[in-house]
């Protein structure tokens, strides 16, 4: 098996698994349905097309830069402008960065990587108002996704890295559970169909892990003696 790695970073991201009426929430990390939908769009699949090839991919994500959850208020009007629609509350992740991975057959992942480089449809990070910042595709690599999520260099912004003085940082990983593993939590974001008339998602088994990653911009704090100016 091989693994396709992606850096998901942008001023705003939104990864929802639940929305009720005028409230549009976001999770703290990219969802499997959101990332699979992004790959499907890059490859040119329409919402009504079957997801046959993509359904068997394993998924994982590492939270490299958590960002901050923010709320936006949005209003809309009918097409003729005569009536206003209810005020909606939309939640986003601001200034976040993630390392996402999908694992599967090499030929399929190579085609997905090529599609990310030249997407058929525009790709975005959860919502159309959230285009990615920078290059998404980090390449296809041999091996299991867990090993890559545990060892791949830290994808946080340089500014965020400089704020951490320790030589290593502990990052959280969320990935699909193997059949023999005890799950940490379930998540209702296993995509089955994106057809607007018959959208379907199933529950998936999720495991939470942690890994220690080197901080390339660590600068240890210098010892400071406030009395040294009085010496001599």
Beta strands, then each sheet from edge to edge (+ up, - down):
strand 1: 2-13
strand 2: 19-20
strand 3: 23-24
strand 4: 58-65
strand 5: 68-74
strand 6: 88-104
strand 7: 137-142
strand 8: 168-176
strand 9: 185-193
strand 10: 200-214
sheet 1: 2+ 3- 6- 1+ 7-
sheet 2: 2+ 3- 6- 4+ 8- 10+ 9-
sheet 3: 2+ 3- 6- 5+
end
